[in-house]
Amino acid sequence: MVERPYTLLSCGMSIDGYLDDAAQERLLLSNEADFDRVDEVRAGCDAILVGAATIRQDDPRLLVRSAERRAARVARGETPNPIKVTVTGSCAIDPGAQFFTAGEVDKIVYCASPSVESAQAKLGDVATVVDGGEPVDLHLVTADLTVRGVRRLMVEGGGRMHTQFLTAGLADELQLVVAPFFVGDSRAPRFVTDGDFPWGPGRRATLAEVRQIGDVVLLRYALSDRFQPA
Ligand SMILES: NC(=O)c1ccc[n+]([C@@H]2O[C@H](COP(=O)([O-])OP(=O)(O)OC[C@H]3O[C@@H](n4cnc5c(N)ncnc54)[C@H](OP(=O)(O)O)[C@@H]3O)[C@@H](O)[C@H]2O)c1
């Protein structure tokens, strides 16, 4: 059996557990030093995955910002940027989104079976569209990414994506950054939604590292025996 990619979940949240506020503009939770740390983590991965709602809401580029880190990837025989991956049921994603237009790197859209045909017509020129089942099965996604050569996968949100990786037992590591403020608005998305998580009061996750980065704190949790501390 082919082992799934080492899967690292990365997330910034407010003290009260929100990923964003309820406004249209993207909420910046982290600080420059932490954005740079995230850039380094990105540069060490083969693929970055976000949910379709994050593409619609934030229009992220999902590229490695540092020229030195891109050059180091190329020197290792890799593409300058990791592959971009998303998951959608509706396929209501704009082909003009920066997910598709920024960076000359493969983009993969795992689409729910009923939307595959329309996804192919809409996104076939800008991405590889893969039938992911109905709803998209993350076991299938990670297995398919393994076949495509992805050994290290970074999941950058949003909350519904994190929830599914955690509840499906498909996460090896969680990097959670807590920003020093409250959002205080239950209309905003949370780090996770309701779910049957493998870690509860009777099975505590392993806290592997606590690091202060300016005014935020990084908490690293080891979620599987594959956890890589370095
Ligand atoms: N602070 C941070 O670190 C951070 C990082 C990323 C995002 N965010 C924030 O998080 C918010 C978005 O999070 P979210 O939880 O609402 O959404 P999300 O996880 O980004 O995306 C959810 C969408 O992904 C698709 N999807 C997920 N699982 C699926 C499955 N199994 N089968 C088919 N489709 C599936 C669906 O797309 P369709 O609707 O197209 O069917 C669903 O609506 C935004 O406000 C963003 O700013 C924050």
The ligand as a MOL file (V3000), in Angstrom:
LIG
                    3D

  0  0  0     0  0            999 V3000
M  V30 BEGIN CTAB
M  V30 COUNTS 48 52 0 0 0
M  V30 BEGIN ATOM
M  V30 1 N -6.7490 32.0340 9.4940 0
M  V30 2 C -6.3700 31.1330 8.6260 0
M  V30 3 O -5.3120 30.4980 8.7980 0
M  V30 4 C -7.2350 30.8580 7.4440 0
M  V30 5 C -6.7600 30.0160 6.4240 0
M  V30 6 C -7.6170 29.7300 5.3650 0
M  V30 7 C -8.8920 30.2520 5.3570 0
M  V30 8 N -9.3180 31.0820 6.3300 0 CHG=1
M  V30 9 C -10.6900 31.6080 6.3520 0
M  V30 10 O -11.5720 30.4980 6.4140 0
M  V30 11 C -12.7950 30.8400 5.7850 0
M  V30 12 C -13.2130 29.7190 4.8670 0
M  V30 13 O -13.3210 28.5410 5.6260 0
M  V30 14 P -14.5570 27.5840 5.4450 0
M  V30 15 O -14.5290 26.5760 6.5290 0
M  V30 16 O -15.7890 28.4250 5.2960 0 CHG=-1
M  V30 17 O -14.3240 26.9180 4.0290 0
M  V30 18 P -13.1380 26.0420 3.3600 0
M  V30 19 O -12.7460 24.9300 4.2490 0
M  V30 20 O -12.0750 26.9500 2.8580 0
M  V30 21 O -13.8840 25.4930 2.0790 0
M  V30 22 C -15.0850 24.7910 2.2060 0
M  V30 23 C -15.5430 24.4380 0.8070 0
M  V30 24 O -14.6780 23.4360 0.2830 0
M  V30 25 C -15.4350 22.5120 -0.4740 0
M  V30 26 N -15.3920 21.2290 0.2190 0
M  V30 27 C -14.8260 20.9630 1.4210 0
M  V30 28 N -14.9040 19.6540 1.6830 0
M  V30 29 C -15.5450 19.0920 0.6370 0
M  V30 30 C -15.8990 17.7420 0.3130 0
M  V30 31 N -15.6090 16.7160 1.1260 0
M  V30 32 N -16.5340 17.5240 -0.8610 0
M  V30 33 C -16.8000 18.5420 -1.6990 0
M  V30 34 N -16.4780 19.8300 -1.4520 0
M  V30 35 C -15.8460 20.0770 -0.2980 0
M  V30 36 C -16.8450 23.0610 -0.5530 0
M  V30 37 O -16.7980 23.9040 -1.7040 0
M  V30 38 P -18.0510 24.3290 -2.6080 0
M  V30 39 O -18.8120 25.2970 -1.7390 0
M  V30 40 O -17.4280 24.9540 -3.7940 0
M  V30 41 O -18.8220 23.0910 -2.8880 0
M  V30 42 C -16.9350 23.8680 0.7340 0
M  V30 43 O -17.9140 24.8890 0.6750 0
M  V30 44 C -12.5650 32.1550 5.0660 0
M  V30 45 O -13.1930 33.1760 5.8220 0
M  V30 46 C -11.0590 32.3380 5.1090 0
M  V30 47 O -10.6950 33.6820 5.2280 0
M  V30 48 C -8.5080 31.4040 7.3790 0
M  V30 END ATOM
M  V30 BEGIN BOND
M  V30 1 1 1 2
M  V30 2 2 2 3
M  V30 3 1 2 4
M  V30 4 1 4 5
M  V30 5 2 4 48
M  V30 6 2 5 6
M  V30 7 1 6 7
M  V30 8 2 7 8
M  V30 9 1 8 9
M  V30 10 1 8 48
M  V30 11 1 9 10
M  V30 12 1 9 46
M  V30 13 1 10 11
M  V30 14 1 11 12
M  V30 15 1 11 44
M  V30 16 1 12 13
M  V30 17 1 13 14
M  V30 18 2 14 15
M  V30 19 1 14 16
M  V30 20 1 14 17
M  V30 21 1 17 18
M  V30 22 2 18 19
M  V30 23 1 18 20
M  V30 24 1 18 21
M  V30 25 1 21 22
M  V30 26 1 22 23
M  V30 27 1 23 24
M  V30 28 1 23 42
M  V30 29 1 24 25
M  V30 30 1 25 26
M  V30 31 1 25 36
M  V30 32 1 26 27
M  V30 33 1 26 35
M  V30 34 2 27 28
M  V30 35 1 28 29
M  V30 36 1 29 30
M  V30 37 2 29 35
M  V30 38 1 30 31
M  V30 39 2 30 32
M  V30 40 1 32 33
M  V30 41 2 33 34
M  V30 42 1 34 35
M  V30 43 1 36 37
M  V30 44 1 36 42
M  V30 45 1 37 38
M  V30 46 2 38 39
M  V30 47 1 38 40
M  V30 48 1 38 41
M  V30 49 1 42 43
M  V30 50 1 44 45
M  V30 51 1 44 46
M  V30 52 1 46 47
M  V30 END BOND
M  V30 END CTAB
M  END
